[in-house]
Structure formats: C-alpha cells, structure tokens
Amino acid sequence: MKGILKVMLRQLIKALLEMFKHRGKKRSLRHNLKIAALLSSVAGMVNVAGFFSVQTLTTNVTGHFAFFVDEIFKLDLLAALTCFGYIFFFFMGSFTSSLLMELVVRKRENIVHLIPACIEIAILFFIAFFGDGLKAGFPNLISFILLFAMGMQNSFVTRISNSVVRTTHLTGLFTDLGIELSQLFFYREQNRKAELSSSIKLRIIIISFFFIGGITGGVFYSKIGLQALFLGGLILFAGLIYDNIKLNVILLARKLKRKQ
C-alpha cells in the first residue's frame, strides 16, 4: 500500500509540473481549454454539493456580500459576521495561493503551482471524508473551507492563464460572452474574428463544464452526500495524471523517431 501511495504521489507531482508549466503568453488556447474544462467541472461540483449540504454558495462571494450588508441593516451581527467569514475565507484562499506561488517562484519556477493545487485536492478529499460528520455541528466550517479552496483555485488559474481563465463563478463570463457575441456582427478582420471566436469558445467551455460538474455533483450528492466531492478530487487528480502520461508518450515517440 505504501508503495502504491508513493507511486501515485510521484505521478501527481510530475503531472502538476507539466500541466501548469506554461504561464501567461506561453499558454495556447489548447492549454487554457484543457485547464478550464477540468477546473470548472470541479468548481461546479463544489458549488452544488456545498449548497445542497449547508445551503451556502461555496464558489463565489457576490451574493454573500449582499447578505452581509442586509444583516448589518438588520443589526444581526452574528449573521453578518458569518457572511463576512464567507467573503474573508475566499479572499484568504486567493491570498494564500498567490503568496505560496510568489515564495516558490523565486526558487523553482517550474513548480510554482504545485503547492496550491495539492492543497485544493487535499481539501476536497478532507470534506469528502469528514464533511457529513461536520455538517450537523459545524456547517459554517464546511462553507469556509470550500470557499478557501475555491479562492485558491481561482487565484492560481488566473495567474497561470494571465487572467484569461476564471472557473469559480459565471457572472463575468456571461457578461463577456454577451459582449463578444455582439462584436462578431461588427468585426470584419479575420485576425480579430479568430481571436473573438477563440475567446467565445473558451467561455462556452467553462460555462458548459461548470454546468456538467454541477449536474454530476447533484446526482452523486443525492446518492452519497458530501462524499461526492471525492469524485471532484479524483477528476482533478486523474486529469493531471492523464496530462503527464500524454506528455511521456509524446516524448517517447520523439525519442524513438530520433533512433530510427
């Protein structure tokens, strides 16, 4: 068992290094589509599983800020503090992810996203195993932890893609999608139309996989409760392993071609 765990950990580390090594302008549309589909499906699962379990949105804070202001006007300070906690933990997830990346990038740039990605997987597995037990006594803790994880995810995917990809909420995506679809009627230059088409494709992929992840998370939650998040962690893990295997196959093919 220990040997299997060591092999899985080694494969995870290798996969993370390869999937996240392209940053900013080095990333192609294909890179962004891959990571957008993977992470938005996980976010969709977290959003639905979190809402079904503790009736709280666990991937964004827009609604929580409105509730925070409302509770202040009602003078319900405890409820206001809870809503502020939702906002704060999402913020802290983003801050922590970026801080870890800044600390690592000064030593080894090629593993800059390793730590935040591993933390997110660990959080999903933790809630999958212990979430149903926490739900009765500490429901807000589940919300805080999941919001922290989604803050981390949103932060590191934003930095990887040079602010092109965001996977945890859809408001801005639908806004941008509407703007870009309208622009297709007016731009005639082929380069500009191709750029718009690529951006529209990316946004549709994120929205679609967020929806698919939400449906899948809802179905599994109805069967196994918060253990549905274990599936989200496994999807992320499997995607990273696949990416690494694909890279190794390409490298092996190139090596064999040189020998011929």
Secondary structure, DSSP 8 states (H G I E B T S, - for coil): -HHHHHHHHHHHHHHHHHHT---GGG--HHHHHHHHHHHHHHHHHHHHHHHHHHS---S--HHHHHHHHHHHHTT-HHHHHHHHHHHHHHHHHHHHHHHHHHHHHTT-GGGTTHHHHHHHHHHHHHHHHHHHHHHHH-HHHHHHHHHHHHHHHHHHHHHHTTTS---S--HHHHHHHHHHHHHTTT---HHHHHHHHHHHHHHHHHHHHHHHHHHHHHHHHHHHGGGHHHHHHHHHHHHHHHHHHHHHHHHHHHHHHHH-
